[in-house]
Amino acid sequence: MTENIHTRRLALSVLSRIEKDSAFANLVLRPALDASGLDERDKAFVTELVYGVTRMRRSCDFLIDPFIKKKLHPDIRTILRLGTYQLHWMKIPDHAAVSVTVSLAPRWARGLCNAVLRKVAIQTPVWPTKAIEYSYPDWIVKRLEADLGENAAEEALKSMNMAKPAVHREDGYYQDVTSQLVSDLLTQEGSWGNGLIFDICAAPGGKATAAASKGHPVVAADLSVKRLQLVKSNSLKLQVKLPLVASNGTKLPFRKGQATRVLVDAPCSGLGVLRRRADARWRIKEGDIDDLADLQLELLCSALPLLKPGGLLIYSVCTLTDSETIGVDERFRRRMKVEQVSPLPDPWRKHGEGGMILPQDLDSEGMSVFCYKAK
Ligand SMILES: C[S@@+](CC[C@H](N)C(=O)[O-])C[C@H]1O[C@@H](n2cnc3c(N)ncnc32)[C@H](O)[C@@H]1O
């Protein structure tokens, strides 16, 4: 496998599309693997190459750039990143990583690729910053250090560079363990009772199907009609009844005061799920965070009136910034009459008046959650 050119050629073509067309890594990789005819081991190797190079491209470039004098053609840079990732992160022996990878290059560039990769192979990296060492944009590192503290941020950054598959739920659905913990909070027993549940940001349906398969009556709403199709196919697969409603969560069409539980699993910056979304760190913009926090607050304010007095409202986001999470929670409680339900059970670590799971806590995704009781 380590000498196989087909796997590397496929990885190169997927990476070129991600680079040139700004395509989403998972959306290009899956069909390419399905059409490849490769066996499962080779598919896993291609997946590791594609996601690894995508995540670690800043660190790879730092190792490559000292040996480059002219601007590189994007495909040649991708070939060099592929070689560098195999050498430094996959620990593939030099002869395989270099010679097979160089043979992907057009004839005119092979000399250059060979010379650069041979130098990269014997380099001992001295990383000037954590952002370069762990391959993140500077702003993400600064923001997480400011919000989580330096040590927790560093552990989170390291942890989100390690691939980890989602786990099967009892009913067969693939879902990360932290999302399952949010579903557990949503369906927990309590004074709010077992009536109707609204999930107002429901797609692709992970948490809504979990609640429905435990026998709760759930209505799944989402802004995106296209994404609601995913909820539909998931609910059909799992054979659960899940009425779907296309609606902007800030202008919900539902009668007030009829639900016992509402979930706002809101759109967010996703800084807790960077291990799953390999290219996300290069797409998210710091400037989006405040807008997302404002949207989350609006969604919460619009969701609360759906509840009967004493009903349970859950606000969750798969991110780790304070402005989303704690900031939204404080603004929400200042604006609306709610009672906080806290502290949250283990393994949630205390985060303001709510809970957080960092990616390193359970070797999972990062998630924050706040629970309220409607007055
Ligand atoms: C984090 S995802 C939800 C994940 C889902 N709860 C699950 O467990 O599978 C956030 C969802 O919010 C939806 N969304 C974004 N803006 C929205 C809005 N204004 N109103 C309702 N849904 C919105 C997105 O389409 C996306 O499906």
The ligand as a Gaussian input file, in Angstrom:
#p B3LYP/6-31G(d) Opt

LIG

0 1
 C      -25.862000      22.385000      13.730000
 S      -26.956000      22.120000      12.421000
 C      -28.208000      21.170000      13.208000
 C      -27.831000      19.725000      13.431000
 C      -29.009000      18.850000      13.835000
 N      -29.707000      19.357000      14.995000
 C      -28.598000      17.421000      14.099000
 O      -28.472000      17.002000      15.255000
 O      -28.402000      16.675000      13.124000
 C      -27.727000      23.678000      12.253000
 C      -28.897000      23.718000      11.283000
 O      -29.483000      25.015000      11.402000
 C      -30.067000      25.321000      10.161000
 N      -30.326000      26.786000      10.141000
 C      -29.490000      27.798000       9.826000
 N      -30.115000      28.976000       9.973000
 C      -31.378000      28.707000      10.392000
 C      -32.507000      29.500000      10.699000
 N      -32.474000      30.825000      10.617000
 N      -33.643000      28.878000      11.068000
 C      -33.702000      27.524000      11.160000
 N      -32.657000      26.725000      10.864000
 C      -31.511000      27.303000      10.500000
 C      -29.070000      24.817000       9.132000
 O      -29.718000      24.580000       7.910000
 C      -28.547000      23.545000       9.823000
 O      -29.245000      22.430000       9.312000

